[in-house]
Amino acid sequence: MSHHDARYVEIFNLIKAYPNPYGEAVRVVDGYDLVMRRGEFVSVIGHSGCGKSTVLTMVGGLNEISGGSIAVEGREIDGPGPDRAVVFQSPCLLPWMTAYDNVMLGVRKAYPHGTKHQRREIVEYYLNAVGLTHSRDKYPREMSGGMQQRVGIARAIALKPRMLLLDEPFGRLDSLTRMGLQDVILGILDRERITTMMVTHDVDEAIYMSDRVCMMTNGPKAHVGQLLDLPFERPRRREAVLEHPLYYDLRGALVSFLEQQDHRQEPQEAAEDTSSWDDTMHMVEAMAATQYTVPTPHLALESSPTQLVDAGV
């Protein structure tokens, strides 16, 4: 892997401050550092209100940075751009447009020089990728929450972003719909190699979908508390991940961190009370050295319409 790919996204000393009623700047995020590889999937977990979505929206250029820097492919970002697509918990579809038209809205912007036929081909490809070929003419009011979220995902990925930002995209969905959409996204990301950051409260979801999990401390002055590498290969199967010898140790490490944050003491005392986390991580690292692997199934994936990209569309 080249140095460029190894440091595809660089977040350095990121700060977000808001004024309190007295006009004083209160840092809700302070000193957040994270480097992501090209094509990597990183989940961000932490307690409600710690600043997870604040970090994600700053990366998306939707929230002004108070300090520090964010660079994608070596270029600092200063606002939203077509290289980063965001999917929120609510799909935010235009209610007077069909599923097809909602996706086409973004495709017209992303492929301004494409022909009508080429743009239609792209929309149809991504609607098919999320399983909505037969629902393309439905309006949001005629679709379930899961179907609407599929449209939002298709719209985001059809823009061919370099980075996908997911802000609790499955938070409003039932468990079966949630699992189905998790697999839809992973299937697309395995094809497209899009670097992805996802905010979630679900520990199992983070383990199943991610290459690494970034654990945030409680605010104010929230920052990266720990980073957990996951040993699962891609593409992956849910059953294989759940049966992996390290699964419950990894899960325990995440839960242990969250529990420590839930009962966080003063910084001086907390620094002296890390034995539980350290013991868990030492056990995980020792077991990881055994080099367990998850079987990687053969996936029959259709080719994406890369010829349109190669043609400069």
ChimeraX commands (.cxc) that place a marker at each C-alpha (Angstrom):
marker #1 position 0.00,0.00,0.00 radius 0.5
marker #1 position 1.35,3.42,-0.96 radius 0.5
marker #1 position 1.87,6.18,1.59 radius 0.5
marker #1 position -0.95,8.08,-0.14 radius 0.5
marker #1 position -3.40,5.18,0.28 radius 0.5
marker #1 position -2.25,4.50,3.84 radius 0.5
marker #1 position -3.09,8.09,4.86 radius 0.5
marker #1 position -6.12,8.59,2.63 radius 0.5
marker #1 position -8.04,10.55,5.28 radius 0.5
marker #1 position -6.11,12.53,7.90 radius 0.5
marker #1 position -7.90,14.16,10.83 radius 0.5
marker #1 position -5.45,16.11,12.98 radius 0.5
marker #1 position -6.12,17.82,16.31 radius 0.5
marker #1 position -9.75,18.44,15.36 radius 0.5
marker #1 position -11.61,20.91,17.57 radius 0.5
marker #1 position -15.24,21.97,17.69 radius 0.5
marker #1 position -16.31,24.69,20.11 radius 0.5
marker #1 position -19.69,26.27,20.75 radius 0.5
marker #1 position -20.37,29.41,22.80 radius 0.5
marker #1 position -22.09,28.99,26.16 radius 0.5
marker #1 position -24.70,31.52,27.43 radius 0.5
marker #1 position -21.84,33.69,28.72 radius 0.5
marker #1 position -20.14,33.86,25.33 radius 0.5
marker #1 position -17.30,31.56,26.35 radius 0.5
marker #1 position -16.14,28.90,23.88 radius 0.5
marker #1 position -16.78,25.37,25.15 radius 0.5
marker #1 position -14.88,22.65,23.34 radius 0.5
marker #1 position -17.17,19.69,22.76 radius 0.5
marker #1 position -14.53,17.95,20.63 radius 0.5
marker #1 position -10.89,18.60,21.41 radius 0.5
marker #1 position -7.79,17.01,19.89 radius 0.5
marker #1 position -9.51,14.36,17.76 radius 0.5
marker #1 position -6.90,12.49,15.69 radius 0.5
marker #1 position -7.60,9.73,13.17 radius 0.5
marker #1 position -5.93,8.41,10.01 radius 0.5
marker #1 position -7.90,6.19,7.62 radius 0.5
marker #1 position -6.62,3.98,4.82 radius 0.5
marker #1 position -8.11,4.05,1.34 radius 0.5
marker #1 position -11.13,1.75,1.24 radius 0.5
marker #1 position -11.21,1.32,5.02 radius 0.5
marker #1 position -14.44,1.13,7.03 radius 0.5
marker #1 position -14.20,2.81,10.45 radius 0.5
marker #1 position -17.10,2.92,12.91 radius 0.5
marker #1 position -17.25,5.62,15.57 radius 0.5
marker #1 position -18.96,4.65,18.82 radius 0.5
marker #1 position -19.49,6.41,22.12 radius 0.5
marker #1 position -22.23,7.57,24.45 radius 0.5
marker #1 position -25.01,9.88,23.25 radius 0.5
marker #1 position -23.89,13.48,23.08 radius 0.5
marker #1 position -20.15,12.75,23.05 radius 0.5
marker #1 position -19.67,14.37,19.63 radius 0.5
marker #1 position -19.74,11.45,17.17 radius 0.5
marker #1 position -22.09,13.13,14.70 radius 0.5
marker #1 position -20.27,16.43,15.22 radius 0.5
marker #1 position -17.05,14.82,13.98 radius 0.5
marker #1 position -18.82,13.17,11.04 radius 0.5
marker #1 position -20.50,16.38,9.89 radius 0.5
marker #1 position -17.18,18.23,10.13 radius 0.5
marker #1 position -15.61,15.58,7.89 radius 0.5
marker #1 position -18.56,16.03,5.53 radius 0.5
marker #1 position -17.97,19.79,5.44 radius 0.5
marker #1 position -21.42,20.46,6.88 radius 0.5
marker #1 position -20.17,21.76,10.23 radius 0.5
marker #1 position -17.50,24.43,10.53 radius 0.5
marker #1 position -14.21,23.36,12.09 radius 0.5
marker #1 position -13.07,25.39,15.10 radius 0.5
marker #1 position -9.49,24.13,14.97 radius 0.5
marker #1 position -7.26,21.44,13.53 radius 0.5
marker #1 position -7.56,20.05,10.02 radius 0.5
marker #1 position -9.20,17.36,7.88 radius 0.5
marker #1 position -7.58,16.23,4.62 radius 0.5
marker #1 position -8.88,13.75,2.03 radius 0.5
marker #1 position -6.32,12.56,-0.52 radius 0.5
marker #1 position -3.90,15.16,0.77 radius 0.5
marker #1 position -6.28,18.10,0.24 radius 0.5
marker #1 position -7.70,19.98,3.20 radius 0.5
marker #1 position -11.47,20.31,3.13 radius 0.5
marker #1 position -13.18,23.63,3.78 radius 0.5
marker #1 position -16.78,22.72,3.05 radius 0.5
marker #1 position -19.03,20.08,1.47 radius 0.5
marker #1 position -17.99,18.54,-1.83 radius 0.5
marker #1 position -18.86,15.74,-4.27 radius 0.5
marker #1 position -15.95,13.66,-2.95 radius 0.5
marker #1 position -17.92,13.04,0.29 radius 0.5
marker #1 position -21.49,11.72,0.47 radius 0.5
marker #1 position -23.54,11.67,3.67 radius 0.5
marker #1 position -26.38,9.32,4.62 radius 0.5
marker #1 position -28.33,10.39,7.70 radius 0.5
marker #1 position -30.70,8.43,9.94 radius 0.5
marker #1 position -33.57,10.01,8.03 radius 0.5
marker #1 position -33.23,9.49,4.25 radius 0.5
marker #1 position -34.38,13.07,3.47 radius 0.5
marker #1 position -36.05,12.19,0.16 radius 0.5
marker #1 position -37.96,14.76,-1.86 radius 0.5
marker #1 position -41.59,13.65,-1.37 radius 0.5
marker #1 position -42.80,14.77,-4.79 radius 0.5
marker #1 position -40.19,12.65,-6.59 radius 0.5
marker #1 position -40.11,8.90,-7.21 radius 0.5
marker #1 position -37.26,6.69,-6.06 radius 0.5
marker #1 position -35.80,6.91,-9.56 radius 0.5
marker #1 position -36.02,10.71,-9.68 radius 0.5
marker #1 position -34.50,11.11,-6.20 radius 0.5
marker #1 position -31.42,9.18,-7.31 radius 0.5
marker #1 position -31.32,10.91,-10.70 radius 0.5
marker #1 position -31.23,14.29,-8.97 radius 0.5
marker #1 position -27.73,13.57,-7.70 radius 0.5
marker #1 position -26.58,11.75,-10.81 radius 0.5
marker #1 position -27.28,14.80,-12.98 radius 0.5
marker #1 position -24.93,16.82,-10.76 radius 0.5
marker #1 position -22.23,14.14,-10.62 radius 0.5
marker #1 position -22.29,13.37,-14.36 radius 0.5
marker #1 position -23.10,16.69,-16.06 radius 0.5
marker #1 position -21.55,15.62,-19.37 radius 0.5
marker #1 position -23.21,12.23,-19.56 radius 0.5
marker #1 position -25.92,11.45,-22.05 radius 0.5
marker #1 position -29.47,10.82,-20.95 radius 0.5
marker #1 position -28.99,7.11,-21.61 radius 0.5
marker #1 position -25.76,6.97,-19.59 radius 0.5
marker #1 position -27.30,8.71,-16.58 radius 0.5
marker #1 position -30.33,6.44,-16.71 radius 0.5
marker #1 position -28.03,3.41,-16.76 radius 0.5
marker #1 position -26.23,4.63,-13.63 radius 0.5
marker #1 position -29.50,5.24,-11.74 radius 0.5
marker #1 position -30.85,1.83,-12.68 radius 0.5
marker #1 position -27.60,0.13,-11.67 radius 0.5
marker #1 position -27.62,1.58,-8.15 radius 0.5
marker #1 position -31.34,1.05,-7.62 radius 0.5
marker #1 position -30.73,-2.58,-8.55 radius 0.5
marker #1 position -27.74,-2.70,-6.17 radius 0.5
marker #1 position -30.01,-1.81,-3.23 radius 0.5
marker #1 position -32.81,-4.12,-4.39 radius 0.5
marker #1 position -35.29,-1.49,-5.60 radius 0.5
marker #1 position -35.52,-2.23,-9.32 radius 0.5
marker #1 position -39.25,-2.96,-9.06 radius 0.5
marker #1 position -39.95,0.05,-6.82 radius 0.5
marker #1 position -38.29,2.72,-8.94 radius 0.5
marker #1 position -41.58,4.50,-9.66 radius 0.5
marker #1 position -42.79,4.62,-6.06 radius 0.5
marker #1 position -42.99,7.86,-4.09 radius 0.5
marker #1 position -41.57,8.07,-0.54 radius 0.5
marker #1 position -45.07,7.90,0.97 radius 0.5
marker #1 position -45.53,4.53,-0.77 radius 0.5
marker #1 position -42.32,3.04,0.64 radius 0.5
marker #1 position -41.40,1.63,4.03 radius 0.5
marker #1 position -38.67,3.21,6.13 radius 0.5
marker #1 position -36.20,0.57,4.99 radius 0.5
marker #1 position -37.02,1.15,1.32 radius 0.5
marker #1 position -36.63,4.90,1.75 radius 0.5
marker #1 position -33.23,4.40,3.35 radius 0.5
marker #1 position -32.21,2.18,0.44 radius 0.5
marker #1 position -33.04,5.04,-1.91 radius 0.5
marker #1 position -30.92,7.38,0.20 radius 0.5
marker #1 position -28.01,4.94,0.07 radius 0.5
marker #1 position -28.35,4.51,-3.70 radius 0.5
marker #1 position -28.46,8.29,-4.15 radius 0.5
marker #1 position -25.30,8.76,-2.08 radius 0.5
marker #1 position -23.23,6.01,-3.71 radius 0.5
marker #1 position -24.38,6.92,-7.24 radius 0.5
marker #1 position -22.43,10.16,-6.81 radius 0.5
marker #1 position -19.23,8.05,-6.90 radius 0.5
marker #1 position -17.85,9.69,-3.73 radius 0.5
marker #1 position -14.35,9.02,-2.47 radius 0.5
marker #1 position -15.73,8.86,1.05 radius 0.5
marker #1 position -19.08,7.72,2.43 radius 0.5
marker #1 position -20.29,9.12,5.76 radius 0.5
marker #1 position -23.07,7.21,7.54 radius 0.5
marker #1 position -24.74,8.86,10.53 radius 0.5
marker #1 position -26.67,6.07,12.29 radius 0.5
marker #1 position -28.23,5.03,8.96 radius 0.5
marker #1 position -30.13,2.08,10.47 radius 0.5
marker #1 position -31.30,3.75,13.68 radius 0.5
marker #1 position -35.00,3.83,12.76 radius 0.5
marker #1 position -35.22,0.36,11.26 radius 0.5
marker #1 position -36.33,-2.98,12.68 radius 0.5
marker #1 position -33.66,-5.63,13.24 radius 0.5
marker #1 position -34.32,-7.69,10.10 radius 0.5
marker #1 position -34.38,-4.64,7.83 radius 0.5
marker #1 position -31.26,-3.35,9.56 radius 0.5
marker #1 position -29.34,-6.58,8.91 radius 0.5
marker #1 position -30.45,-6.64,5.29 radius 0.5
marker #1 position -29.27,-3.09,4.69 radius 0.5
marker #1 position -25.96,-3.76,6.44 radius 0.5
marker #1 position -25.29,-6.51,3.92 radius 0.5
marker #1 position -26.40,-4.29,1.02 radius 0.5
marker #1 position -23.93,-1.59,2.01 radius 0.5
marker #1 position -21.07,-4.04,2.58 radius 0.5
marker #1 position -21.70,-5.63,-0.81 radius 0.5
marker #1 position -21.54,-2.25,-2.56 radius 0.5
marker #1 position -18.47,-1.14,-0.62 radius 0.5
marker #1 position -16.64,-4.36,-1.48 radius 0.5
marker #1 position -17.18,-3.51,-5.15 radius 0.5
marker #1 position -16.56,0.22,-5.02 radius 0.5
marker #1 position -13.77,0.42,-2.39 radius 0.5
marker #1 position -15.23,3.58,-0.87 radius 0.5
marker #1 position -13.59,4.80,2.33 radius 0.5
marker #1 position -16.36,4.84,4.95 radius 0.5
marker #1 position -16.95,6.37,8.37 radius 0.5
marker #1 position -20.08,5.30,10.27 radius 0.5
marker #1 position -21.51,6.63,13.52 radius 0.5
marker #1 position -23.37,3.98,15.49 radius 0.5
marker #1 position -24.46,3.04,19.01 radius 0.5
marker #1 position -24.63,-0.65,18.13 radius 0.5
marker #1 position -21.51,-2.56,19.22 radius 0.5
marker #1 position -22.40,-5.67,17.18 radius 0.5
marker #1 position -23.03,-3.57,14.09 radius 0.5
marker #1 position -19.66,-1.87,14.48 radius 0.5
marker #1 position -17.85,-5.21,14.78 radius 0.5
marker #1 position -19.62,-6.79,11.82 radius 0.5
marker #1 position -19.20,-3.93,9.36 radius 0.5
marker #1 position -15.88,-2.33,10.28 radius 0.5
marker #1 position -12.17,-2.77,9.78 radius 0.5
marker #1 position -11.54,-0.65,12.88 radius 0.5
marker #1 position -13.67,0.82,15.64 radius 0.5
marker #1 position -12.91,4.30,16.98 radius 0.5
marker #1 position -14.11,4.75,20.57 radius 0.5
marker #1 position -14.79,8.31,21.67 radius 0.5
marker #1 position -14.51,9.55,25.23 radius 0.5
marker #1 position -17.40,11.41,26.83 radius 0.5
marker #1 position -17.53,15.16,26.32 radius 0.5
marker #1 position -16.86,17.90,26.83 radius 0.5
marker #1 position -13.43,17.83,25.16 radius 0.5
marker #1 position -14.21,14.46,23.60 radius 0.5
marker #1 position -11.45,12.75,21.65 radius 0.5
marker #1 position -10.37,9.33,20.43 radius 0.5
marker #1 position -10.13,7.12,23.51 radius 0.5
marker #1 position -9.12,3.82,21.89 radius 0.5
marker #1 position -8.88,2.26,18.43 radius 0.5
marker #1 position -9.74,-1.41,18.00 radius 0.5
marker #1 position -8.50,-3.35,14.95 radius 0.5
marker #1 position -10.80,-6.13,13.76 radius 0.5
marker #1 position -9.28,-9.32,12.29 radius 0.5
marker #1 position -12.10,-10.21,9.86 radius 0.5
marker #1 position -11.37,-10.45,6.15 radius 0.5
marker #1 position -13.55,-9.11,3.36 radius 0.5
marker #1 position -15.96,-10.05,1.95 radius 0.5
marker #1 position -17.45,-11.40,5.15 radius 0.5
marker #1 position -20.42,-13.46,6.26 radius 0.5
marker #1 position -22.39,-12.66,9.39 radius 0.5
marker #1 position -22.34,-16.27,10.59 radius 0.5
marker #1 position -18.57,-16.53,10.18 radius 0.5
marker #1 position -17.99,-13.33,12.14 radius 0.5
marker #1 position -20.29,-14.43,14.98 radius 0.5
marker #1 position -18.52,-17.80,15.18 radius 0.5
marker #1 position -15.03,-16.29,15.13 radius 0.5
marker #1 position -13.02,-17.20,18.29 radius 0.5
marker #1 position -12.27,-13.52,18.96 radius 0.5
marker #1 position -15.79,-12.18,18.50 radius 0.5
marker #1 position -16.90,-12.07,22.13 radius 0.5
marker #1 position -13.53,-10.83,23.35 radius 0.5
marker #1 position -13.69,-7.94,20.88 radius 0.5
marker #1 position -17.26,-7.23,21.90 radius 0.5
marker #1 position -16.25,-7.32,25.55 radius 0.5
marker #1 position -13.45,-4.83,24.91 radius 0.5
marker #1 position -15.89,-2.34,23.36 radius 0.5
marker #1 position -18.47,-2.78,26.11 radius 0.5
marker #1 position -15.76,-2.41,28.75 radius 0.5
marker #1 position -14.65,0.90,27.27 radius 0.5
marker #1 position -18.22,2.23,27.15 radius 0.5
marker #1 position -18.84,1.17,30.74 radius 0.5
marker #1 position -15.70,2.96,31.85 radius 0.5
marker #1 position -16.92,6.12,30.11 radius 0.5
marker #1 position -20.36,5.69,31.65 radius 0.5
marker #1 position -18.83,5.77,35.13 radius 0.5
marker #1 position -15.95,8.04,34.28 radius 0.5
marker #1 position -14.06,9.43,37.24 radius 0.5
marker #1 position -11.90,12.50,37.48 radius 0.5
marker #1 position -9.01,12.30,34.98 radius 0.5
marker #1 position -6.39,11.68,37.70 radius 0.5
marker #1 position -8.38,8.78,39.17 radius 0.5
marker #1 position -9.38,7.35,35.80 radius 0.5
marker #1 position -5.73,7.20,34.77 radius 0.5
marker #1 position -5.13,4.87,37.73 radius 0.5
marker #1 position -8.14,2.64,36.95 radius 0.5
marker #1 position -7.48,1.18,33.50 radius 0.5
marker #1 position -6.69,-2.39,34.52 radius 0.5
marker #1 position -9.97,-3.81,33.19 radius 0.5
marker #1 position -9.44,-2.33,29.73 radius 0.5
marker #1 position -5.74,-3.24,29.66 radius 0.5
marker #1 position -6.40,-6.85,30.68 radius 0.5
marker #1 position -9.09,-7.23,28.02 radius 0.5
marker #1 position -6.91,-5.75,25.27 radius 0.5
marker #1 position -3.90,-7.88,26.22 radius 0.5
marker #1 position -6.08,-10.98,25.91 radius 0.5
marker #1 position -7.44,-9.85,22.52 radius 0.5
marker #1 position -3.95,-9.10,21.20 radius 0.5
marker #1 position -2.64,-12.46,22.36 radius 0.5
marker #1 position -5.48,-14.33,20.68 radius 0.5
marker #1 position -5.15,-12.25,17.50 radius 0.5
marker #1 position -1.53,-13.41,17.25 radius 0.5
marker #1 position -2.92,-16.89,16.60 radius 0.5
marker #1 position -3.98,-15.53,13.18 radius 0.5
marker #1 position -7.51,-16.84,13.01 radius 0.5
marker #1 position -9.18,-16.20,9.66 radius 0.5
marker #1 position -12.79,-15.92,8.56 radius 0.5
marker #1 position -13.73,-17.94,5.45 radius 0.5
marker #1 position -14.29,-15.63,2.50 radius 0.5
marker #1 position -17.18,-16.76,0.30 radius 0.5
marker #1 position -17.20,-16.30,-3.46 radius 0.5
marker #1 position -19.49,-13.43,-4.39 radius 0.5
marker #1 position -21.00,-13.14,-7.83 radius 0.5
marker #1 position -21.05,-9.38,-8.22 radius 0.5
marker #1 position -22.02,-7.50,-11.30 radius 0.5
marker #1 position -19.57,-5.03,-12.74 radius 0.5
marker #1 position -20.26,-1.42,-11.92 radius 0.5
marker #1 position -20.64,1.04,-14.81 radius 0.5
marker #1 position -16.95,2.02,-14.67 radius 0.5
marker #1 position -16.88,2.60,-18.40 radius 0.5
marker #1 position -18.86,5.77,-17.80 radius 0.5
marker #1 position -16.28,6.98,-15.31 radius 0.5
marker #1 position -13.40,6.06,-17.61 radius 0.5
marker #1 position -15.10,8.02,-20.39 radius 0.5
marker #1 position -15.07,11.09,-18.20 radius 0.5
marker #1 position -18.83,11.02,-17.64 radius 0.5
marker link #1:1,2 radius 0.2
marker link #1:2,3 radius 0.2
marker link #1:3,4 radius 0.2
marker link #1:4,5 radius 0.2
marker link #1:5,6 radius 0.2
marker link #1:6,7 radius 0.2
marker link #1:7,8 radius 0.2
marker link #1:8,9 radius 0.2
marker link #1:9,10 radius 0.2
marker link #1:10,11 radius 0.2
marker link #1:11,12 radius 0.2
marker link #1:12,13 radius 0.2
marker link #1:13,14 radius 0.2
marker link #1:14,15 radius 0.2
marker link #1:15,16 radius 0.2
marker link #1:16,17 radius 0.2
marker link #1:17,18 radius 0.2
marker link #1:18,19 radius 0.2
marker link #1:19,20 radius 0.2
marker link #1:20,21 radius 0.2
marker link #1:21,22 radius 0.2
marker link #1:22,23 radius 0.2
marker link #1:23,24 radius 0.2
marker link #1:24,25 radius 0.2
marker link #1:25,26 radius 0.2
marker link #1:26,27 radius 0.2
marker link #1:27,28 radius 0.2
marker link #1:28,29 radius 0.2
marker link #1:29,30 radius 0.2
marker link #1:30,31 radius 0.2
marker link #1:31,32 radius 0.2
marker link #1:32,33 radius 0.2
marker link #1:33,34 radius 0.2
marker link #1:34,35 radius 0.2
marker link #1:35,36 radius 0.2
marker link #1:36,37 radius 0.2
marker link #1:37,38 radius 0.2
marker link #1:38,39 radius 0.2
marker link #1:39,40 radius 0.2
marker link #1:40,41 radius 0.2
marker link #1:41,42 radius 0.2
marker link #1:42,43 radius 0.2
marker link #1:43,44 radius 0.2
marker link #1:44,45 radius 0.2
marker link #1:45,46 radius 0.2
marker link #1:46,47 radius 0.2
marker link #1:47,48 radius 0.2
marker link #1:48,49 radius 0.2
marker link #1:49,50 radius 0.2
marker link #1:50,51 radius 0.2
marker link #1:51,52 radius 0.2
marker link #1:52,53 radius 0.2
marker link #1:53,54 radius 0.2
marker link #1:54,55 radius 0.2
marker link #1:55,56 radius 0.2
marker link #1:56,57 radius 0.2
marker link #1:57,58 radius 0.2
marker link #1:58,59 radius 0.2
marker link #1:59,60 radius 0.2
marker link #1:60,61 radius 0.2
marker link #1:61,62 radius 0.2
marker link #1:62,63 radius 0.2
marker link #1:63,64 radius 0.2
marker link #1:64,65 radius 0.2
marker link #1:65,66 radius 0.2
marker link #1:66,67 radius 0.2
marker link #1:67,68 radius 0.2
marker link #1:68,69 radius 0.2
marker link #1:69,70 radius 0.2
marker link #1:70,71 radius 0.2
marker link #1:71,72 radius 0.2
marker link #1:72,73 radius 0.2
marker link #1:73,74 radius 0.2
marker link #1:74,75 radius 0.2
marker link #1:75,76 radius 0.2
marker link #1:76,77 radius 0.2
marker link #1:77,78 radius 0.2
marker link #1:78,79 radius 0.2
marker link #1:79,80 radius 0.2
marker link #1:80,81 radius 0.2
marker link #1:81,82 radius 0.2
marker link #1:82,83 radius 0.2
marker link #1:83,84 radius 0.2
marker link #1:84,85 radius 0.2
marker link #1:85,86 radius 0.2
marker link #1:86,87 radius 0.2
marker link #1:87,88 radius 0.2
marker link #1:88,89 radius 0.2
marker link #1:89,90 radius 0.2
marker link #1:90,91 radius 0.2
marker link #1:91,92 radius 0.2
marker link #1:92,93 radius 0.2
marker link #1:93,94 radius 0.2
marker link #1:94,95 radius 0.2
marker link #1:95,96 radius 0.2
marker link #1:96,97 radius 0.2
marker link #1:97,98 radius 0.2
marker link #1:98,99 radius 0.2
marker link #1:99,100 radius 0.2
marker link #1:100,101 radius 0.2
marker link #1:101,102 radius 0.2
marker link #1:102,103 radius 0.2
marker link #1:103,104 radius 0.2
marker link #1:104,105 radius 0.2
marker link #1:105,106 radius 0.2
marker link #1:106,107 radius 0.2
marker link #1:107,108 radius 0.2
marker link #1:108,109 radius 0.2
marker link #1:109,110 radius 0.2
marker link #1:110,111 radius 0.2
marker link #1:111,112 radius 0.2
marker link #1:112,113 radius 0.2
marker link #1:113,114 radius 0.2
marker link #1:114,115 radius 0.2
marker link #1:115,116 radius 0.2
marker link #1:116,117 radius 0.2
marker link #1:117,118 radius 0.2
marker link #1:118,119 radius 0.2
marker link #1:119,120 radius 0.2
marker link #1:120,121 radius 0.2
marker link #1:121,122 radius 0.2
marker link #1:122,123 radius 0.2
marker link #1:123,124 radius 0.2
marker link #1:124,125 radius 0.2
marker link #1:125,126 radius 0.2
marker link #1:126,127 radius 0.2
marker link #1:127,128 radius 0.2
marker link #1:128,129 radius 0.2
marker link #1:129,130 radius 0.2
marker link #1:130,131 radius 0.2
marker link #1:131,132 radius 0.2
marker link #1:132,133 radius 0.2
marker link #1:133,134 radius 0.2
marker link #1:134,135 radius 0.2
marker link #1:135,136 radius 0.2
marker link #1:136,137 radius 0.2
marker link #1:137,138 radius 0.2
marker link #1:138,139 radius 0.2
marker link #1:139,140 radius 0.2
marker link #1:140,141 radius 0.2
marker link #1:141,142 radius 0.2
marker link #1:142,143 radius 0.2
marker link #1:143,144 radius 0.2
marker link #1:144,145 radius 0.2
marker link #1:145,146 radius 0.2
marker link #1:146,147 radius 0.2
marker link #1:147,148 radius 0.2
marker link #1:148,149 radius 0.2
marker link #1:149,150 radius 0.2
marker link #1:150,151 radius 0.2
marker link #1:151,152 radius 0.2
marker link #1:152,153 radius 0.2
marker link #1:153,154 radius 0.2
marker link #1:154,155 radius 0.2
marker link #1:155,156 radius 0.2
marker link #1:156,157 radius 0.2
marker link #1:157,158 radius 0.2
marker link #1:158,159 radius 0.2
marker link #1:159,160 radius 0.2
marker link #1:160,161 radius 0.2
marker link #1:161,162 radius 0.2
marker link #1:162,163 radius 0.2
marker link #1:163,164 radius 0.2
marker link #1:164,165 radius 0.2
marker link #1:165,166 radius 0.2
marker link #1:166,167 radius 0.2
marker link #1:167,168 radius 0.2
marker link #1:168,169 radius 0.2
marker link #1:169,170 radius 0.2
marker link #1:170,171 radius 0.2
marker link #1:171,172 radius 0.2
marker link #1:172,173 radius 0.2
marker link #1:173,174 radius 0.2
marker link #1:174,175 radius 0.2
marker link #1:175,176 radius 0.2
marker link #1:176,177 radius 0.2
marker link #1:177,178 radius 0.2
marker link #1:178,179 radius 0.2
marker link #1:179,180 radius 0.2
marker link #1:180,181 radius 0.2
marker link #1:181,182 radius 0.2
marker link #1:182,183 radius 0.2
marker link #1:183,184 radius 0.2
marker link #1:184,185 radius 0.2
marker link #1:185,186 radius 0.2
marker link #1:186,187 radius 0.2
marker link #1:187,188 radius 0.2
marker link #1:188,189 radius 0.2
marker link #1:189,190 radius 0.2
marker link #1:190,191 radius 0.2
marker link #1:191,192 radius 0.2
marker link #1:192,193 radius 0.2
marker link #1:193,194 radius 0.2
marker link #1:194,195 radius 0.2
marker link #1:195,196 radius 0.2
marker link #1:196,197 radius 0.2
marker link #1:197,198 radius 0.2
marker link #1:198,199 radius 0.2
marker link #1:199,200 radius 0.2
marker link #1:200,201 radius 0.2
marker link #1:201,202 radius 0.2
marker link #1:202,203 radius 0.2
marker link #1:203,204 radius 0.2
marker link #1:204,205 radius 0.2
marker link #1:205,206 radius 0.2
marker link #1:206,207 radius 0.2
marker link #1:207,208 radius 0.2
marker link #1:208,209 radius 0.2
marker link #1:209,210 radius 0.2
marker link #1:210,211 radius 0.2
marker link #1:211,212 radius 0.2
marker link #1:212,213 radius 0.2
marker link #1:213,214 radius 0.2
marker link #1:214,215 radius 0.2
marker link #1:215,216 radius 0.2
marker link #1:216,217 radius 0.2
marker link #1:217,218 radius 0.2
marker link #1:218,219 radius 0.2
marker link #1:219,220 radius 0.2
marker link #1:220,221 radius 0.2
marker link #1:221,222 radius 0.2
marker link #1:222,223 radius 0.2
marker link #1:223,224 radius 0.2
marker link #1:224,225 radius 0.2
marker link #1:225,226 radius 0.2
marker link #1:226,227 radius 0.2
marker link #1:227,228 radius 0.2
marker link #1:228,229 radius 0.2
marker link #1:229,230 radius 0.2
marker link #1:230,231 radius 0.2
marker link #1:231,232 radius 0.2
marker link #1:232,233 radius 0.2
marker link #1:233,234 radius 0.2
marker link #1:234,235 radius 0.2
marker link #1:235,236 radius 0.2
marker link #1:236,237 radius 0.2
marker link #1:237,238 radius 0.2
marker link #1:238,239 radius 0.2
marker link #1:239,240 radius 0.2
marker link #1:240,241 radius 0.2
marker link #1:241,242 radius 0.2
marker link #1:242,243 radius 0.2
marker link #1:243,244 radius 0.2
marker link #1:244,245 radius 0.2
marker link #1:245,246 radius 0.2
marker link #1:246,247 radius 0.2
marker link #1:247,248 radius 0.2
marker link #1:248,249 radius 0.2
marker link #1:249,250 radius 0.2
marker link #1:250,251 radius 0.2
marker link #1:251,252 radius 0.2
marker link #1:252,253 radius 0.2
marker link #1:253,254 radius 0.2
marker link #1:254,255 radius 0.2
marker link #1:255,256 radius 0.2
marker link #1:256,257 radius 0.2
marker link #1:257,258 radius 0.2
marker link #1:258,259 radius 0.2
marker link #1:259,260 radius 0.2
marker link #1:260,261 radius 0.2
marker link #1:261,262 radius 0.2
marker link #1:262,263 radius 0.2
marker link #1:263,264 radius 0.2
marker link #1:264,265 radius 0.2
marker link #1:265,266 radius 0.2
marker link #1:266,267 radius 0.2
marker link #1:267,268 radius 0.2
marker link #1:268,269 radius 0.2
marker link #1:269,270 radius 0.2
marker link #1:270,271 radius 0.2
marker link #1:271,272 radius 0.2
marker link #1:272,273 radius 0.2
marker link #1:273,274 radius 0.2
marker link #1:274,275 radius 0.2
marker link #1:275,276 radius 0.2
marker link #1:276,277 radius 0.2
marker link #1:277,278 radius 0.2
marker link #1:278,279 radius 0.2
marker link #1:279,280 radius 0.2
marker link #1:280,281 radius 0.2
marker link #1:281,282 radius 0.2
marker link #1:282,283 radius 0.2
marker link #1:283,284 radius 0.2
marker link #1:284,285 radius 0.2
marker link #1:285,286 radius 0.2
marker link #1:286,287 radius 0.2
marker link #1:287,288 radius 0.2
marker link #1:288,289 radius 0.2
marker link #1:289,290 radius 0.2
marker link #1:290,291 radius 0.2
marker link #1:291,292 radius 0.2
marker link #1:292,293 radius 0.2
marker link #1:293,294 radius 0.2
marker link #1:294,295 radius 0.2
marker link #1:295,296 radius 0.2
marker link #1:296,297 radius 0.2
marker link #1:297,298 radius 0.2
marker link #1:298,299 radius 0.2
marker link #1:299,300 radius 0.2
marker link #1:300,301 radius 0.2
marker link #1:301,302 radius 0.2
marker link #1:302,303 radius 0.2
marker link #1:303,304 radius 0.2
marker link #1:304,305 radius 0.2
marker link #1:305,306 radius 0.2
marker link #1:306,307 radius 0.2
marker link #1:307,308 radius 0.2
marker link #1:308,309 radius 0.2
marker link #1:309,310 radius 0.2
marker link #1:310,311 radius 0.2
marker link #1:311,312 radius 0.2
marker link #1:312,313 radius 0.2
view
